[in-house]
Amino acid sequence: MPKLTAVLRRSRTAVLLVVAGIFGAVLAMAAPAAAAVPSSADTLVLTWTDGGDLRVTGFGYRARDLVEVRLGSSPIQQTRGDENGRIEVSVPRPLVATGASGASIVLTGRSVSGAARVMISAVPPQAAGRGPVDLLPWVFGTVALAGLAVVVWRRSTGGNGEAPRGYRGCHVA
């Protein structure tokens, strides 16, 4: 009976380790972060959305004032800021495709003090699809699972019920 309990305990441990490895691999497979510039009070943030549009966010403009958004020298649209002076515009993919990666996005408007405010940033490249780095968590999970299988296999086949040489003579009554 004690041997059966030890086997059950080892198999439960192995199952828990396998489940933990699977959860770890699934949680490690997070979507790649969108390309963006860190934001502060006076920056222009360009972020690719999941739909393929480019989200343009500017800070520090006059509240509810008109701001012009341009791609290079061609105007895209005019929009109004919110009550905090934040501008957020979604530029459709076909418009961004005309000015490839590296083209300038320009926001022109008035700052809180009333002075002219122009913010310029380059269109960031879109994130590539999938690559070899996306397989890395799965490789780690597979190696961990194989190592666990080897440990469990060695433990289950190693015991034949006899004491190692040298111990038998010392402990015989």
Secondary structure, 3 states (H helix, E strand, C coil): CHHHHHHHHHHHHHHHHHHHHHHHHHHHCCCCCCCCCCCCCCCEEEEECCCCCEEEEECCECCCCEEEEEECCEEEEEEECCCCCCEEEEECHHHHHHCCCCCEEEEEEEECCCCEEEEEEECCCCCCCCCHHHHHHHHHHHHHHHHHHHHHHHHHHHCCCCCCCCHHHHHCC
